[in-house]
Amino acid sequence: MPLEFELCPGRKIGGNNPCFIIAEIGQNHQGDIEKAKELIKMAKDCGADCAKFQKSELEYKFNKKALERPYTSKHSWGKTYGEHKRHLEFSHEQYRELQQYAKEVGIFFTASGMDEMAVEFLDELNVPFFKVGSGDTNNFPYLKKTAQKGRPMVVSSGMQSMETMRQVYKTVKEYNQNFCILQCTSAYPLEPEDVNLRVIAKYQKEFPDIPIGYSGHESGISITVGAVALGAKVVERHVTFDKGAKGSDHAASLDREELAELVRSIRMVERALGTGEKRMLACEKPCHDKLGKSVVAKTAIQKGTELTLDMLTVKVAEPRGVAPEKIFELVGKKVTIDIEEDESVTEEAIDKYGKKVKLAA
């Protein structure tokens, strides 16, 4: 059984625990704290476990030229990329306000620390776990410092190779046992043929002592539900109040109805996964009683006859006789009563049925 650990207070992931569902608000709040609160409440109402944001200390994430470059996209909130990002960035005090609001509505709250200083702030904020976005997954100094904080970690793997992910695993594992890796493809929106859900199984094989999950940017919910069926223990999806809203992430996000349906579908799939033990269930008994087949006599069989296979057939029969899967065990055994053609061959009619014959000394 893969390692399980407490990702948030009182909430474990891995093993047989329910899939942990992260509603990634990111920057879909458009820099409006009231919209951010609406999205937190939406995440809670839809049944998600956690509302997540993206926190940057811009001068530590970008160099000056990156912040000064013109940004003319239709999604831009400023003339330069720096102006755009500053519009979308909440202050430390606003983060504390959002954290308190999430506590009031009853949902876990965290953020991706998009640079080392952001991680320092989130550590001070006492978030339950750190989310490592795909852009920092191969940033090994950042990974090491984040892992050394000792908080649980959720690490996305977009844009990375398997060799890099092996290095990521070793780097984090040295300092922190409580982390999981999410399969992710960094495209917005993501086409189904680029999702590569089979990487989940590959990760499960490569890293058997940590939970594996999925971070999706595709349209709809079907693929994410499929990831859970394949064993994803954490899933993350962007959420929005309007898919057509200004901002590059909205089109690849789930609206209220989709998020609610995703949660319902994941919980239904979890119920359907079962234990993995194959046996006849109580719910199958009515069907078995009505249509289950038994061994019957193909021809009349006299008392004392040693059975051969050509004397027997299988039908739905009354009363119930020997189960069909036992038919070959009957060959060579003697019957203790006369059996008419088309009658059930019952256990009581077979000499020493179910008993092993002792060999002569």
Order of alpha helices (4+ residues) and beta strands (2+ residues): beta-beta-beta-alpha-beta-alpha-alpha-alpha-alpha-beta-alpha-beta-alpha-beta-alpha-beta-alpha-beta-alpha-beta-alpha-alpha-beta-beta-alpha
